[in-house]
């Protein structure tokens, strides 16, 4: 199994499960501040701290950059999520399934980048 698959799927799922459980419980207890804080805080911290650790560990002078197709997928996914939430600040199960499908369908692009 390629190390990219392990890095992008297994480790990502393992580190995201605690945040997912916290987000579900916050939603069940009607705590929107905790929900938003958990999602934004954990995602920003994981992205910035994880990226910094990887950058320091590789030690290369010129880091690799994502291709334009990967950047387009990231921007379009963000716009789609914003548009779905903007309609009423709530997602239905179908809309959540659409976002999950976009995530799953973009994995091959991420793994080949």
N, CA, C and O of each residue as an XYZ file, in Angstrom:
452
protein
N       0.853     -1.170      0.000
C       0.000      0.000      0.000
C       0.901      1.235      0.000
O       1.812      1.345      0.820
N       0.640      2.164     -0.924
C       1.481      3.364     -0.976
C       1.359      4.197      0.299
O       0.287      4.246      0.903
N       2.433      4.843      0.708
C       2.378      5.656      1.921
C       1.394      6.823      1.805
O       0.879      7.299      2.817
N       1.130      7.286      0.582
C       0.162      8.371      0.408
C      -1.231      7.950      0.847
O      -1.965      8.734      1.450
N      -1.591      6.704      0.542
C      -2.912      6.201      0.933
C      -3.031      6.165      2.451
O      -4.057      6.556      3.009
N      -1.998      5.704      3.107
C      -2.006      5.662      4.563
C      -2.072      7.076      5.125
O      -2.837      7.344      6.051
N      -1.278      7.973      4.570
C      -1.241      9.341      5.069
C      -2.536     10.094      4.880
O      -2.969     10.819      5.775
N      -3.170      9.930      3.709
C      -4.361     10.720      3.410
C      -5.647     10.104      3.923
O      -6.642     10.814      4.075
N      -5.662      8.820      4.193
C      -6.924      8.188      4.595
C      -6.888      7.704      6.034
O      -7.638      8.207      6.871
N      -6.047      6.755      6.334
C      -6.059      6.154      7.670
C      -5.682      7.146      8.762
O      -6.363      7.232      9.784
N      -4.618      7.883      8.557
C      -4.206      8.849      9.569
C      -5.218      9.983      9.670
O      -5.531     10.446     10.767
N      -5.728     10.430      8.529
C      -6.721     11.509      8.541
C      -7.980     11.095      9.284
O      -8.521     11.873     10.069
N      -8.447      9.889      9.048
C      -9.642      9.401      9.747
C      -9.353      9.262     11.239
O     -10.179      9.647     12.068
N      -8.203      8.722     11.584
C      -7.856      8.531     12.992
C      -7.731      9.826     13.767
O      -8.100      9.891     14.939
N      -7.214     10.852     13.124
C      -7.077     12.125     13.831
C      -8.362     12.947     13.808
O      -8.525     13.855     14.623
N      -9.264     12.649     12.901
C     -10.505     13.423     12.789
C     -11.650     12.847     13.612
O     -12.626     13.551     13.871
N     -11.559     11.605     14.024
C     -12.665     11.000     14.770
C     -12.982     11.719     16.084
O     -14.162     11.906     16.379
N     -12.007     12.130     16.880
C     -12.362     12.865     18.105
C     -13.112     14.172     17.810
O     -14.061     14.517     18.515
N     -12.689     14.888     16.782
C     -13.392     16.119     16.410
C     -14.807     15.823     15.925
O     -15.738     16.577     16.207
N     -14.960     14.735     15.205
C     -16.288     14.354     14.711
C     -17.229     14.028     15.870
O     -18.380     14.463     15.872
N     -16.755     13.280     16.838
C     -17.582     12.932     17.998
C     -17.955     14.193     18.781
O     -19.101     14.349     19.202
N     -16.986     15.089     18.974
C     -17.274     16.335     19.676
C     -18.290     17.175     18.913
O     -19.191     17.758     19.516
N     -18.153     17.242     17.598
C     -19.086     18.033     16.781
C     -20.498     17.462     16.847
O     -21.466     18.215     16.954
N     -20.624     16.145     16.784
C     -21.953     15.519     16.859
C     -22.589     15.771     18.215
O     -23.776     16.089     18.292
N     -21.821     15.633     19.278
C     -22.365     15.866     20.618
C     -22.732     17.335     20.825
O     -23.743     17.638     21.458
N     -21.920     18.244     20.297
C     -22.250     19.672     20.409
C     -23.547     19.978     19.677
O     -24.366     20.757     20.165
N     -23.738     19.377     18.518
C     -24.978     19.592     17.770
C     -26.172     19.005     18.514
O     -27.240     19.616     18.550
N     -26.002     17.848     19.098
C     -27.111     17.219     19.840
C     -27.510     18.024     21.073
O     -28.677     18.037     21.465
N     -26.537     18.693     21.678
C     -26.819     19.488     22.872
C     -27.086     20.956     22.544
O     -27.119     21.803     23.437
N     -27.274     21.248     21.264
C     -27.606     22.602     20.799
C     -26.580     23.626     21.254
O     -26.928     24.664     21.817
N     -25.315     23.326     21.004
C     -24.197     24.208     21.348
C     -23.484     24.640     20.062
O     -22.422     24.109     19.738
N     -24.063     25.603     19.325
C     -23.442     25.977     18.048
C     -22.060     26.613     18.206
O     -21.206     26.443     17.335
N     -21.824     27.340     19.296
C     -20.510     27.961     19.493
C     -19.426     26.904     19.657
O     -18.337     27.029     19.098
N     -19.728     25.873     20.420
C     -18.776     24.790     20.604
C     -18.538     24.061     19.284
O     -17.411     23.675     18.972
N     -19.595     23.880     18.522
C     -19.485     23.195     17.235
C     -18.578     23.964     16.279
O     -17.649     23.394     15.706
N     -18.842     25.243     16.109
C     -18.044     26.053     15.184
C     -16.607     26.181     15.690
O     -15.663     26.071     14.908
N     -16.440     26.409     16.969
C     -15.098     26.512     17.533
C     -14.305     25.230     17.362
O     -13.115     25.270     17.047
N     -14.950     24.104     17.566
C     -14.278     22.823     17.404
C     -13.874     22.596     15.951
O     -12.741     22.205     15.671
N     -14.788     22.838     15.043
C     -14.490     22.582     13.637
C     -13.412     23.522     13.106
O     -12.446     23.074     12.488
N     -13.572     24.818     13.344
C     -12.582     25.761     12.833
C     -11.258     25.626     13.568
O     -10.196     25.616     12.945
N     -11.316     25.523     14.878
C     -10.090     25.432     15.652
C      -9.286     24.188     15.343
O      -8.075     24.270     15.137
N      -9.930     23.048     15.307
C      -9.186     21.812     15.057
C      -8.681     21.753     13.624
O      -7.565     21.295     13.380
N      -9.487     22.211     12.674
C      -9.028     22.175     11.282
C      -7.877     23.142     11.044
O      -6.912     22.802     10.359
N      -7.969     24.339     11.601
C      -6.871     25.290     11.429
C      -5.602     24.798     12.112
O      -4.511     24.881     11.547
N      -5.749     24.289     13.326
C      -4.573     23.805     14.046
C      -3.945     22.614     13.319
O      -2.729     22.570     13.136
N      -4.769     21.653     12.906
C      -4.232     20.478     12.213
C      -3.550     20.874     10.909
O      -2.488     20.348     10.576
N      -4.153     21.792     10.178
C      -3.564     22.207      8.904
C      -2.260     22.964      9.105
O      -1.256     22.665      8.460
N      -2.278     23.942      9.997
C      -1.090     24.769     10.170
C       0.025     24.040     10.908
O       1.177     24.066     10.473
N      -0.306     23.395     12.015
C       0.734     22.692     12.774
C       1.242     21.476     12.001
O       2.445     21.220     11.962
N       0.323     20.729     11.386
C       0.735     19.567     10.604
C       1.600     19.960      9.421
O       2.602     19.306      9.131
N       1.214     21.024      8.743
C       2.013     21.505      7.620
C       3.387     21.971      8.051
O       4.374     21.738      7.354
N       3.455     22.627      9.196
C       4.747     23.093      9.699
C       5.654     21.921     10.060
O       6.843     21.930      9.740
N       5.098     20.923     10.721
C       5.902     19.750     11.094
C       6.417     19.040      9.850
O       7.581     18.644      9.794
N       5.557     18.879      8.859
C       5.991     18.224      7.620
C       7.057     19.054      6.919
O       8.036     18.516      6.401
N       6.857     20.375      6.907
C       7.847     21.242      6.275
C       9.202     21.168      6.951
O      10.234     21.120      6.282
N       9.203     21.158      8.285
C      10.467     21.052      9.003
C      11.097     19.670      8.846
O      12.321     19.548      8.796
N      10.274     18.639      8.767
C      10.800     17.277      8.673
C      11.422     16.993      7.318
O      12.402     16.252      7.239
N      10.878     17.563      6.248
C      11.427     17.279      4.926
C      12.734     18.009      4.685
O      13.648     17.459      4.071
N      12.833     19.226      5.156
C      14.073     19.963      5.032
C      14.403     20.396      3.618
O      15.542     20.791      3.366
N      13.483     20.343      2.698
C      13.775     20.770      1.338
C      13.638     22.280      1.231
O      12.828     22.897      1.923
N      14.438     22.860      0.357
C      14.407     24.311      0.187
C      13.175     24.758     -0.601
O      12.624     25.824     -0.329
N      12.741     23.962     -1.567
C      11.602     24.334     -2.405
C      10.499     23.285     -2.240
O      10.578     22.211     -2.837
N       9.481     23.580     -1.447
C       8.415     22.596     -1.263
C       7.600     22.407     -2.540
O       7.500     23.305     -3.376
N       7.034     21.235     -2.663
C       6.180     20.982     -3.828
C       4.881     21.747     -3.663
O       4.418     21.971     -2.544
N       4.308     22.138     -4.759
C       3.059     22.901     -4.746
C       1.967     22.083     -5.415
O       2.229     21.328     -6.351
N       0.731     22.240     -4.926
C      -0.362     21.505     -5.564
C      -0.610     22.026     -6.973
O      -0.404     23.204     -7.263
N      -1.057     21.119     -7.842
C      -1.358     21.500     -9.220
C      -2.617     22.337     -9.303
O      -3.374     22.419     -8.336
N      -2.849     22.955    -10.441
C      -4.033     23.807    -10.591
C      -5.341     23.037    -10.475
O      -6.340     23.587    -10.013
N      -5.348     21.773    -10.889
C      -6.585     20.999    -10.774
C      -6.945     20.717     -9.321
O      -8.121     20.723     -8.958
N      -5.938     20.471     -8.489
C      -6.195     20.245     -7.065
C      -6.655     21.537     -6.385
O      -7.547     21.505     -5.537
N      -6.063     22.650     -6.744
C      -6.501     23.938     -6.198
C      -7.935     24.251     -6.622
O      -8.716     24.777     -5.829
N      -8.282     23.929     -7.866
C      -9.645     24.167     -8.351
C     -10.648     23.328     -7.574
O     -11.721     23.816     -7.218
N     -10.311     22.073     -7.309
C     -11.213     21.210     -6.540
C     -11.394     21.758     -5.128
O     -12.510     21.763     -4.608
N     -10.324     22.215     -4.506
C     -10.423     22.751     -3.149
C     -11.293     24.006     -3.121
O     -12.139     24.153     -2.238
N     -11.094     24.900     -4.069
C     -11.887     26.136     -4.107
C     -13.347     25.819     -4.396
O     -14.235     26.367     -3.744
N     -13.612     24.947     -5.359
C     -15.001     24.603     -5.698
C     -15.707     23.902     -4.542
O     -16.898     24.125     -4.323
N     -14.995     23.062     -3.805
C     -15.590     22.408     -2.641
C     -15.929     23.431     -1.561
O     -16.992     23.356     -0.944
N     -15.042     24.371     -1.337
C     -15.313     25.432     -0.368
C     -16.498     26.292     -0.776
O     -17.327     26.642      0.064
N     -16.589     26.636     -2.052
C     -17.717     27.432     -2.547
C     -19.016     26.650     -2.425
O     -20.043     27.214     -2.050
N     -18.985     25.355     -2.738
C     -20.176     24.512     -2.614
C     -20.639     24.449     -1.159
O     -21.830     24.593     -0.882
N     -19.715     24.237     -0.236
C     -20.082     24.186      1.182
C     -20.647     25.522      1.644
O     -21.638     25.556      2.374
N     -20.026     26.626      1.227
C     -20.518     27.953      1.600
C     -21.924     28.181      1.042
O     -22.794     28.701      1.741
N     -22.146     27.794     -0.216
C     -23.455     28.003     -0.838
C     -24.535     27.182     -0.138
O     -25.648     27.666      0.070
N     -24.214     25.951      0.222
C     -25.202     25.108      0.905
C     -25.525     25.662      2.295
O     -26.685     25.673      2.705
N     -24.515     26.115      3.009
C     -24.750     26.660      4.349
C     -25.420     28.033      4.297
O     -26.183     28.379      5.199
N     -25.153     28.798      3.280
C     -25.684     30.154      3.168
C     -27.206     30.158      2.984
O     -27.872     31.133      3.334
N     -27.746     29.086      2.445
C     -29.178     29.036      2.178
C     -30.016     29.018      3.444
O     -31.194     29.368      3.380
N     -29.494     28.643      4.550
C     -30.275     28.621      5.775
C     -29.442     28.290      6.992
O     -29.975     28.056      8.077
N     -28.126     28.270      6.811
C     -27.178     27.935      7.877
C     -27.425     26.551      8.462
O     -27.046     26.276      9.601
N     -28.056     25.686      7.686
C     -28.267     24.297      8.088
C     -28.083     23.408      6.872
O     -28.428     23.780      5.750
N     -27.540     22.242      7.112
C     -27.393     21.260      6.050
C     -28.374     20.124      6.267
O     -28.560     19.657      7.390
N     -28.992     19.689      5.200
C     -29.827     18.494      5.282
C     -28.929     17.275      5.116
O     -27.742     17.403      4.817
N     -29.490     16.124      5.307
C     -28.697     14.898      5.129
C     -28.275     14.721      3.681
O     -27.177     14.239      3.402
N     -29.138     15.108      2.770
C     -28.796     14.990      1.348
C     -27.630     15.921      1.011
O     -26.708     15.526      0.297
N     -27.667     17.150      1.518
C     -26.575     18.087      1.260
C     -25.277     17.609      1.906
O     -24.202     17.756      1.323
N     -25.371     17.045      3.092
C     -24.193     16.465      3.724
C     -23.637     15.307      2.915
O     -22.422     15.140      2.808
N     -24.533     14.506      2.346
C     -24.103     13.393      1.495
C     -23.420     13.905      0.240
O     -22.460     13.299     -0.236
N     -23.910     15.023     -0.305
C     -23.270     15.616     -1.487
C     -21.844     16.056     -1.151
O     -20.915     15.790     -1.913
N     -21.675     16.721     -0.027
C     -20.327     17.148      0.375
C     -19.413     15.957      0.638
O     -18.232     15.992      0.292
N     -19.952     14.907      1.248
C     -19.160     13.702      1.482
C     -18.769     13.042      0.160
O     -17.646     12.560      0.014
N     -19.695     13.021     -0.805
C     -19.397     12.445     -2.115
C     -18.313     13.239     -2.832
O     -17.438     12.659     -3.476
N     -18.369     14.565     -2.723
C     -17.323     15.396     -3.336
C     -15.976     15.080     -2.699
O     -14.962     15.002     -3.393
N     -15.962     14.900     -1.397
C     -14.721     14.561     -0.699
C     -14.174     13.220     -1.191
O     -12.987     13.108     -1.496
N     -15.026     12.220     -1.267
C     -14.587     10.883     -1.695
C     -14.141     10.905     -3.155
O     -13.146     10.276     -3.516
N     -14.881     11.630     -3.989
C     -14.527     11.678     -5.409
C     -13.240     12.463     -5.666
O     -12.589     12.262     -6.692
N     -12.871     13.344     -4.758
C     -11.633     14.101     -4.945
C     -10.405     13.367     -4.408
O      -9.280     13.799     -4.658
N     -10.592     12.282     -3.685
C      -9.443     11.539     -3.143
C      -8.475     11.047     -4.222
O      -7.265     11.177     -4.032
N      -8.946     10.486     -5.352
C      -7.970     10.073     -6.358
C      -7.107     11.223     -6.869
O      -5.925     11.033     -7.153
N      -7.685     12.401     -6.985
C      -6.914     13.558     -7.414
C      -5.860     13.928     -6.385
O      -4.733     14.279     -6.734
N      -6.237     13.848     -5.109
C      -5.286     14.165     -4.045
C      -4.165     13.131     -4.002
O      -3.003     13.482     -3.794
N      -4.500     11.881     -4.192
C      -3.504     10.819     -4.094
C      -2.528     10.820     -5.264
O      -1.404     10.337     -5.134
N      -2.951     11.358     -6.407
C      -2.052     11.391     -7.549
C      -1.254     12.685     -7.626
O      -0.338     12.804     -8.440
N      -1.598     13.658     -6.780
C      -0.891     14.957     -6.830
C       0.486     14.855     -6.230
O       1.217     15.845     -6.188
